[in-house]
């Protein structure tokens, strides 16, 4: 609906507003992961030489991406946890009006550039795409938790549509007007073409990384691959799952669907749609719609399209799972938000972050994601049907395909 399609471009702005109400001395420590592995992350720069960068005016500019890998690690004895954001990214956010001290508000539970764990010969791989305009770092708690259970996660920064993208050489590219030009109708679908191409390219590059990367070579189990994402990234995960035979299963966390997934082109694989609680959604006023350049007719049509896209996804999945988290809002799925806002609750209304307590939301979301991928990527037990949280309305749609 409207909040999912349009307002997520304000993701970073909302975070700025939220943390601006927190004392610079306030420290937020993200949850300690529950899995058996310590977790590290490493950035890799990728260039798609086959695609011209459409978000710049430079002729011949190719599409450059950053992929951050979260992975099971064997950290050195003297290793320290990574900062929430790299220094250059913090400075770039300062230029956007964020107080410098606040960009280092959170303490992570993830290392950086440490040795990969040798406990297993290789690890299953998940591809993750963030919400539109979002900092991939906003999902640090979720990604660290999943990786601690033995997954390697390839997190895509969609350059010019991500608030800040920092490359390993220190180059920082902020989002620009072209990369944030998302809306209803044609621009929504056109942006989807770019993001789907990004995800498809990254998936295709994993074989080369598995062959040649100095840290990750030989450790990516590319016979066991899943995809997930939030908001526009969730729609991207659905497209990747539907179109790639190498992706075994996928999850869309509360994203309106773009692309060609329909009754004639079903996903045909296990897929879970994780929705926010509509009870926390607030109807936008005519003034708000006008400020966003959207008519009431467009808004109503978007709500109907969102409901239809969810039905389309699940009816074409094999099986499909519907998950609704009571007390959640769209940005609940960026799990770090809840922990930030414990110190500044007045700055985020329920329609933005929801009413569910942060630790509860984090626990439920990560448990369902892990169980889904354990079941449908690894063939492990237990199954989703064995989970029982009173905050969750869960339905299985077995289409018998």
C-alpha positions as CSV (number, residue, x, y, z in Angstrom):
1,X,0.0,0.0,0.0
2,X,0.9,3.7,0.1
3,X,3.2,3.4,3.1
4,X,5.1,0.5,1.5
5,X,5.4,2.0,-2.0
6,X,6.2,5.6,-1.4
7,X,7.1,6.4,2.2
8,X,10.0,4.0,2.4
9,X,12.1,6.5,0.4
10,X,12.0,8.5,3.7
11,X,13.5,5.7,5.6
12,X,16.8,7.5,6.3
13,X,15.1,10.7,7.1
14,X,12.9,9.0,9.7
15,X,15.9,7.4,11.3
16,X,17.6,10.8,11.5
17,X,14.5,12.2,13.2
18,X,14.4,9.3,15.6
19,X,18.0,9.3,16.8
20,X,18.1,13.1,16.9
21,X,16.0,12.8,20.1
22,X,18.5,10.6,21.8
23,X,21.3,11.9,23.9
24,X,24.7,11.5,22.2
25,X,25.8,9.5,25.3
26,X,23.0,6.9,24.8
27,X,24.4,3.6,23.6
28,X,22.3,0.9,22.0
29,X,23.7,-2.6,21.9
30,X,22.2,-4.9,19.4
31,X,21.3,-8.4,20.5
32,X,23.9,-11.1,20.9
33,X,23.3,-13.7,18.2
34,X,21.9,-17.1,19.4
35,X,23.7,-19.3,16.9
36,X,26.8,-21.4,17.4
37,X,29.0,-19.2,15.2
38,X,30.6,-15.8,15.7
39,X,29.8,-13.6,12.7
40,X,32.0,-11.4,10.5
41,X,31.3,-9.3,7.4
42,X,33.3,-8.2,4.4
43,X,32.6,-5.8,1.5
44,X,33.2,-6.7,-2.1
45,X,32.8,-4.3,-5.0
46,X,31.3,-5.7,-8.2
47,X,30.9,-4.1,-11.7
48,X,28.3,-5.2,-14.2
49,X,30.2,-4.4,-17.4
50,X,27.1,-5.3,-19.4
51,X,24.9,-2.5,-17.9
52,X,25.2,1.2,-18.3
53,X,24.5,3.2,-15.1
54,X,21.2,4.9,-15.7
55,X,21.2,7.0,-12.5
56,X,24.1,9.2,-13.7
57,X,24.6,11.4,-16.7
58,X,28.1,10.0,-17.5
59,X,28.1,8.2,-20.8
60,X,29.6,4.7,-20.5
61,X,29.3,4.7,-16.8
62,X,28.9,1.0,-15.7
63,X,26.7,-0.3,-12.9
64,X,28.9,-0.6,-9.7
65,X,27.6,-2.4,-6.7
66,X,28.7,-3.2,-3.2
67,X,27.9,-6.6,-1.7
68,X,28.4,-7.1,2.0
69,X,28.9,-10.8,3.0
70,X,27.9,-11.8,6.6
71,X,29.4,-15.2,7.3
72,X,30.3,-17.7,10.1
73,X,33.7,-16.6,11.4
74,X,36.7,-17.7,13.5
75,X,37.7,-14.3,14.8
76,X,41.2,-13.6,16.1
77,X,41.5,-13.4,19.9
78,X,42.1,-9.7,19.8
79,X,39.3,-9.0,17.2
80,X,36.9,-6.2,18.1
81,X,33.3,-5.8,16.9
82,X,32.8,-3.7,13.8
83,X,31.4,-0.2,14.0
84,X,27.7,0.2,13.0
85,X,28.7,2.3,10.0
86,X,32.1,2.9,8.4
87,X,33.7,6.3,9.0
88,X,33.3,7.6,5.4
89,X,29.6,6.7,5.5
90,X,29.2,8.5,8.8
91,X,30.8,11.6,7.3
92,X,28.5,11.4,4.3
93,X,25.4,11.2,6.6
94,X,26.7,14.2,8.5
95,X,26.6,16.1,5.1
96,X,22.9,15.1,5.0
97,X,22.3,16.7,8.4
98,X,22.9,13.8,10.8
99,X,24.9,14.7,13.9
100,X,28.2,12.8,13.8
101,X,28.0,11.3,17.3
102,X,24.6,9.8,16.5
103,X,25.8,7.9,13.4
104,X,27.8,5.7,15.9
105,X,24.9,5.1,18.2
106,X,24.7,1.3,18.0
107,X,27.2,-1.3,19.2
108,X,27.2,-4.3,16.9
109,X,27.8,-8.0,17.5
110,X,29.6,-8.6,14.2
111,X,33.3,-8.6,13.4
112,X,34.9,-7.4,10.2
113,X,37.3,-9.1,7.7
114,X,37.9,-12.1,10.0
115,X,38.7,-15.6,8.9
116,X,35.7,-17.7,7.9
117,X,34.9,-20.7,10.2
118,X,36.3,-24.0,9.1
119,X,33.7,-25.9,11.1
120,X,31.9,-26.8,7.8
121,X,33.3,-27.3,4.3
122,X,30.8,-24.8,2.9
123,X,27.7,-22.8,4.0
124,X,24.3,-22.3,2.4
125,X,23.9,-18.9,0.8
126,X,21.1,-16.3,1.1
127,X,20.8,-13.1,-1.0
128,X,19.3,-10.1,0.8
129,X,18.0,-6.9,-0.6
130,X,17.1,-4.0,1.7
131,X,14.2,-1.6,1.6
132,X,14.1,1.2,-0.9
133,X,16.3,4.1,0.3
134,X,17.4,2.1,3.4
135,X,20.8,1.7,4.8
136,X,21.6,-2.0,4.7
137,X,23.1,-1.5,8.1
138,X,19.6,-1.0,9.5
139,X,19.2,-4.8,9.3
140,X,22.5,-5.6,11.2
141,X,20.8,-7.5,14.1
142,X,18.7,-9.6,11.7
143,X,21.6,-10.5,9.4
144,X,24.0,-11.2,12.3
145,X,21.5,-13.6,13.8
146,X,20.8,-15.5,10.6
147,X,24.5,-15.8,9.8
148,X,25.3,-17.1,13.3
149,X,23.3,-20.2,12.5
150,X,25.5,-21.2,9.6
151,X,24.5,-19.1,6.6
152,X,26.5,-16.8,4.3
153,X,24.4,-13.8,3.4
154,X,25.1,-11.6,0.4
155,X,23.6,-8.2,1.2
156,X,23.2,-5.9,-1.9
157,X,23.6,-2.1,-1.7
158,X,21.6,-0.8,-4.7
159,X,23.8,2.2,-5.6
160,X,22.1,5.6,-5.9
161,X,18.9,4.0,-4.4
162,X,20.6,3.2,-1.1
163,X,21.0,6.1,1.3
164,X,24.8,5.8,1.3
165,X,26.9,3.2,-0.5
166,X,30.5,2.9,0.6
167,X,33.0,0.9,-1.6
168,X,36.0,-1.0,-0.2
169,X,38.3,1.7,-1.6
170,X,36.6,4.4,0.5
171,X,34.5,5.9,-2.3
172,X,31.1,6.9,-1.0
173,X,28.1,7.3,-3.3
174,X,25.0,8.9,-1.7
175,X,21.5,8.3,-3.1
176,X,20.5,10.8,-5.8
177,X,17.2,12.0,-7.3
178,X,17.3,9.6,-10.2
179,X,18.0,6.6,-7.9
180,X,15.1,7.6,-5.6
181,X,12.6,8.3,-8.4
182,X,10.1,5.7,-7.3
183,X,6.4,6.0,-7.3
184,X,3.2,4.5,-8.5
185,X,2.9,3.0,-12.0
186,X,5.6,3.2,-14.6
187,X,8.4,4.4,-12.3
188,X,7.8,1.7,-9.8
189,X,8.1,-1.0,-12.5
190,X,11.1,0.7,-14.1
191,X,12.9,0.8,-10.7
192,X,12.1,-2.9,-10.3
193,X,13.9,-3.7,-13.6
194,X,17.1,-2.2,-12.1
195,X,16.9,-3.9,-8.8
196,X,16.0,-7.3,-10.3
197,X,19.0,-6.9,-12.6
198,X,21.2,-6.1,-9.6
199,X,20.1,-9.2,-7.8
200,X,20.4,-11.4,-10.8
201,X,23.9,-10.1,-11.5
202,X,25.0,-10.7,-7.9
203,X,23.6,-14.2,-8.0
204,X,25.6,-14.9,-11.2
205,X,28.8,-13.5,-9.7
206,X,28.7,-15.9,-6.7
207,X,30.4,-18.7,-8.7
208,X,33.4,-16.5,-9.4
209,X,33.6,-15.4,-5.8
210,X,33.5,-19.0,-4.7
211,X,36.3,-19.8,-7.1
212,X,38.7,-16.8,-6.5
213,X,37.8,-14.7,-3.5
214,X,40.8,-14.7,-1.0
215,X,38.4,-15.1,2.0
216,X,35.3,-16.8,0.8
217,X,36.6,-19.2,-2.0
218,X,35.2,-22.7,-1.7
219,X,32.9,-21.7,1.2
220,X,29.7,-20.9,-0.7
221,X,27.4,-23.8,-1.1
222,X,25.7,-22.8,-4.3
223,X,23.5,-25.8,-4.4
224,X,21.6,-24.4,-1.4
225,X,20.6,-20.8,-2.1
226,X,17.6,-18.7,-0.9
227,X,16.6,-15.1,-1.3
228,X,14.8,-12.6,1.1
229,X,14.4,-8.9,1.4
230,X,12.3,-6.1,2.9
231,X,9.8,-3.8,1.2
232,X,11.1,-3.2,-2.4
233,X,13.9,-5.6,-1.6
234,X,11.3,-8.2,-0.7
235,X,9.7,-7.8,-4.1
236,X,13.2,-8.2,-5.6
237,X,13.6,-11.5,-3.7
238,X,10.3,-12.7,-5.1
239,X,11.4,-12.0,-8.6
240,X,14.8,-13.7,-8.1
241,X,13.1,-16.7,-6.6
242,X,10.7,-17.0,-9.5
243,X,13.2,-16.4,-12.3
244,X,16.3,-18.3,-11.1
245,X,16.3,-22.1,-10.9
246,X,19.3,-21.8,-8.5
247,X,17.2,-20.1,-5.8
248,X,15.2,-22.8,-3.9
249,X,13.0,-20.6,-1.8
250,X,12.3,-17.0,-0.9
251,X,10.7,-14.5,1.5
252,X,9.2,-11.1,0.9
253,X,9.0,-9.0,4.1
254,X,6.1,-6.6,3.5
255,X,6.9,-5.4,0.0
256,X,4.5,-4.5,-2.8
257,X,5.3,-6.7,-5.8
258,X,6.5,-5.5,-9.1
259,X,7.3,-7.5,-12.3
260,X,5.7,-10.4,-14.1
261,X,4.8,-12.8,-11.3
262,X,1.2,-13.8,-12.0
263,X,-1.1,-16.8,-12.5
264,X,0.7,-17.5,-15.8
265,X,4.1,-17.1,-14.3
266,X,3.9,-18.4,-10.7
267,X,6.8,-18.7,-8.3
268,X,6.3,-22.5,-8.1
269,X,8.6,-22.8,-5.1
270,X,8.3,-22.3,-1.3
271,X,7.6,-18.7,-0.6
272,X,6.7,-16.8,2.6
273,X,5.0,-13.3,2.7
274,X,5.6,-11.6,6.0
275,X,3.1,-8.8,6.4
276,X,2.8,-5.9,8.9
277,X,-0.3,-5.5,11.0
278,X,-2.8,-3.3,9.1
279,X,-4.2,-2.2,12.5
280,X,-1.1,0.0,12.9
281,X,-1.5,1.7,9.5
282,X,-2.9,5.2,9.4
283,X,-4.8,6.5,6.4
284,X,-3.0,9.4,4.8
285,X,-4.8,12.6,4.5
286,X,-5.6,14.3,1.2
287,X,-2.9,16.9,2.1
288,X,-0.3,14.2,2.6
289,X,-1.2,12.5,-0.7
290,X,-1.1,15.9,-2.5
291,X,2.4,16.6,-1.0
292,X,3.6,13.3,-2.3
293,X,2.1,14.0,-5.8
294,X,-0.4,11.1,-5.5
295,X,-4.1,11.2,-6.1
296,X,-6.7,9.5,-3.9
297,X,-7.5,7.3,-6.8
298,X,-3.9,6.2,-7.2
299,X,-3.7,5.6,-3.5
300,X,-6.8,3.4,-3.4
301,X,-5.5,1.5,-6.5
302,X,-2.2,0.9,-4.8
303,X,-3.9,-0.6,-1.8
304,X,-5.9,-3.0,-4.0
305,X,-2.7,-3.8,-6.0
306,X,-0.8,-4.7,-2.8
307,X,-3.5,-7.1,-1.7
308,X,-3.7,-8.7,-5.2
309,X,0.1,-9.0,-5.3
310,X,0.2,-10.9,-2.0
311,X,-2.5,-13.3,-3.2
312,X,-0.7,-13.7,-6.5
313,X,2.5,-14.6,-4.8
314,X,1.0,-17.1,-2.4
315,X,-1.3,-18.8,-4.8
316,X,1.6,-19.3,-7.2
317,X,4.0,-20.6,-4.5
318,X,4.5,-24.3,-3.7
319,X,3.8,-24.0,-0.8
320,X,2.9,-20.4,0.1
321,X,3.0,-19.1,3.6
322,X,1.1,-16.0,4.9
323,X,2.6,-14.5,8.1
324,X,1.1,-11.4,9.8
325,X,2.8,-10.0,12.9
326,X,0.4,-8.4,15.3
327,X,1.5,-5.0,16.5
328,X,4.0,-4.5,13.7
329,X,4.4,-1.8,11.1
330,X,6.3,-1.7,7.9
331,X,9.6,-0.7,9.4
332,X,9.4,-3.3,12.2
333,X,11.2,-5.6,9.7
334,X,14.2,-3.4,9.8
335,X,14.9,-5.0,13.1
336,X,17.5,-2.5,14.4
337,X,14.9,0.3,14.4
338,X,13.1,-1.1,17.5
339,X,16.3,-1.2,19.5
340,X,17.2,2.4,18.5
341,X,13.8,3.6,19.4
342,X,13.8,2.2,22.9
343,X,15.6,5.4,23.8
344,X,13.3,7.7,21.8
345,X,9.8,6.3,21.6
346,X,8.1,9.7,21.1
347,X,9.9,10.2,17.7
348,X,8.3,7.2,16.0
349,X,4.5,6.8,15.9
350,X,3.1,3.3,15.9
351,X,2.2,3.5,12.2
352,X,6.0,3.7,11.4
353,X,7.6,1.3,13.9
354,X,4.6,-0.6,15.4
355,X,3.7,-1.3,19.0
356,X,5.4,-4.6,19.4
357,X,8.4,-4.7,21.8
358,X,11.7,-4.7,19.9
359,X,13.1,-7.9,21.4
360,X,9.9,-9.8,20.8
361,X,9.6,-8.6,17.2
362,X,13.3,-9.5,16.5
363,X,12.9,-12.9,18.1
364,X,9.8,-13.8,16.1
365,X,11.0,-12.5,12.8
366,X,14.4,-14.1,12.9
367,X,12.9,-17.4,14.2
368,X,10.5,-17.7,11.3
369,X,13.1,-16.7,8.7
370,X,15.6,-19.3,10.0
371,X,13.0,-22.0,10.2
372,X,11.8,-21.3,6.7
373,X,15.3,-21.5,5.1
374,X,16.3,-24.5,7.3
375,X,13.2,-26.3,6.1
376,X,13.1,-25.3,2.4
377,X,16.8,-24.7,1.5
378,X,18.4,-27.3,3.8
379,X,15.5,-29.8,4.2
380,X,15.9,-29.7,8.0
381,X,13.5,-29.9,10.9
382,X,11.5,-28.4,12.6
383,X,9.0,-27.1,10.1
384,X,7.2,-23.7,10.2
385,X,4.0,-25.3,11.4
386,X,5.6,-26.2,14.7
387,X,6.3,-22.6,15.6
388,X,3.7,-21.1,17.9
389,X,3.7,-17.4,18.8
390,X,0.6,-15.7,19.9
391,X,1.6,-12.5,18.0
392,X,1.6,-14.4,14.7
393,X,-1.3,-15.2,12.4
394,X,0.2,-17.9,10.2
395,X,-1.4,-19.8,7.2
396,X,-0.1,-22.4,4.8
397,X,-1.3,-22.3,1.2
398,X,-0.5,-25.7,-0.3
399,X,-1.2,-25.4,-4.0
400,X,-0.1,-28.9,-4.9
401,X,2.0,-27.9,-7.8
